[in-house]
């Protein structure tokens, strides 16, 4: 029996981007299209085909009712869209940026809660021990240590105001750092990749230590995500000169995004020649 091996398809980031943003077509408002424009547009029997410069799809576009220019733009007038590995990197970096956005929201809420608690610390501490005394018969600040949720609450209530203020400042500062990472990664800035790598790497020992004290699904997921971020930035983004560093990444970017890459992906153009008439 003959077994057929099904060819596995790779994830096309170009198709995803075109689905979200639309095709990157040029020259749709041009009055005429010549043979020198076959990389981006072609016309045959009154039908115009425009090529997406991102995903290489050819789309039928009706001739414009009102033309904006006589001919399609020249190559030096066109800002080529991201494609290939640079486009993949943009998706991955923005996923990391969204992860950082979640961190910013959580840290911001925690910092606000700590500062709100600190501003009423004395009153809340007094009310807490009064409620415990009423419920448990005379318990106060010198009561035996509680366990579980009540024990954790005891620890927070017994903290000094200065300690709480410092904790709030640390949370707020870390939230600002995550916000800077988020914006830089969304804009695909090189400095943000280094900042994210250093900040994430410094937190890994703390996350491992937390797992040694108590294992939870949330802690494991957070550790796995941060490890993946560190490995991706170090290898795929070639930080600290690894795998050729920034120079190799720029060369890779030019190879995937330049006009040479578009020419390699362009089928040969053979305009139809009308059959000669026989008298």
Number of C-alpha atoms within 10 A of each C-alpha: 3 4 5 6 6 6 6 6 6 6 9 13 21 23 17 13 20 15 10 9 9 12 22 18 19 16 22 22 17 17 16 16 18 11 12 11 18 19 21 25 24 21 19 9 6 8 12 18 21 26 24 21 23 23 22 20 17 17 14 14 15 13 17 12 8 9 14 13 13 12 16 22 14 10 12 7 8 10 8 15 17 21 25 18 18 20 20 16 19 18 17 17 24 18 15 19 24 16 15 22 19 14 17 22 14 14 21 19 14 17 23 16 12 20 19 13 19 20 13 11 19 14 11 14 17 13 12 16 18 16 14 15 15 11 10 10 9 12 15 16 16 6 11 9 11 12 10 8 8 11 13 12 13 18 11 12 20 11 13 12 17 10 11 20 18 13 16 23 16 14 21 21 15 18 23 15 16 24 19 18 25 26 17 20 25 18 14 18 13 13 12 19 20 18 17 25 21 12 15 16 16 11 12 17 12 12 15 14 10 14 15 9 7 8 11 9 9 9 15 15 11 13 20 13 13 21 15 12 19 20 13 17 18 19 14 14 20 17 19 12 13 13 15 13 16 16 12 15 18 13 12 14 17 14 15 18 21 14 15 12 14 19 12 8 12 14 9 9 10 8 11 8 6 6 6 6 5 4 3
